[in-house]
Amino acid sequence: MNKQLTGLQVKLSRISLKWTVDDLSQKSGISWSIIQNIESKEDYIDKKPELKSKLLNVFKKEGINMFDEDEEFKPYIKLKK
């Protein structure tokens, strides 16, 4: 998966779904402490592609898509209704 993902996108996505860190941990199989660490940084998640892949898959199943930077916006999310 070549999509980019930032800690801020993870946090915004989780909040949009009204999930706690524990909810995301259970659905993704990633420990809550790692999720908190990811969310505390606005940087791209590049060092562990398997974490990025798990998070992107969980959010995609819930109708959230991630978008990279473009001319107008920094990385952002879109929630399907």
N, C-alpha and C positions, 0 to 999 in steps of 0.2 A: 504494500500500500504506500503510495507516494504522498498522500495527503498530509499536510502539515497540521499540527495540533499544539495549542498553547495551554498552559495551566489556567489562564483566564477563561478560555473556551470551555475547559472541563468544568470549572466552577459555575459559569453561567448556564451551561447545559444542565448540570445537576440541579441548580436552583430552579430553572425553568420547569423541570419535571417534578418539583417539590419533593426531591429526594434528600435524605440525609447522607452524610459521608458513609455511614454504615449501609444504607440502601445500595449505593453505588458499589461499595465493596462486595456485597453479596451478589449483585448482578454481574459484576465483571470478574470476580475471582481475584481481585487485587486488594491487598491489605489496606485497611483504613489509614494507617500511618503513611503509606506510600501515596495514597490519594491526597492526603493533607499536604504532603511535601510537594506534590505536583501542583496543587492548587495555589500554593503559597508563592509560586513563581509565575511571572507572565511570559517567560521564555518558551520557545518551542521545545517539545518533548522529542528529542532526537537520540538520546543515549540508549534508550531501551525500546527498540521498535516493537517488541511483543506487547509492551504495556500500551503503547499508542494504538496498536491494532485492536486490542481487547476493548479499549475505551471507545474507539470509533465504531466498532461493531455494535456495542451496547446502545450507543446514542442513535445510530442509524436505525436500529430496530424500533426505537421509540419515536422516530420521525424527525430527528434532529440532524441537520447536515452542517458540516464545517466548511468554511470558505477561507481561502488564503487572502493575503493582502492584495488589494487592487489600488487603482488610482485614488479612490475616495476613502476607503476604509482600511483599517488595520484588520487582522484576522477577526472573523465574526461567525455567528451561528444563525441558522434559520430553523424555526420550529414549524413543522407542518401541522395544520389544524385537522 
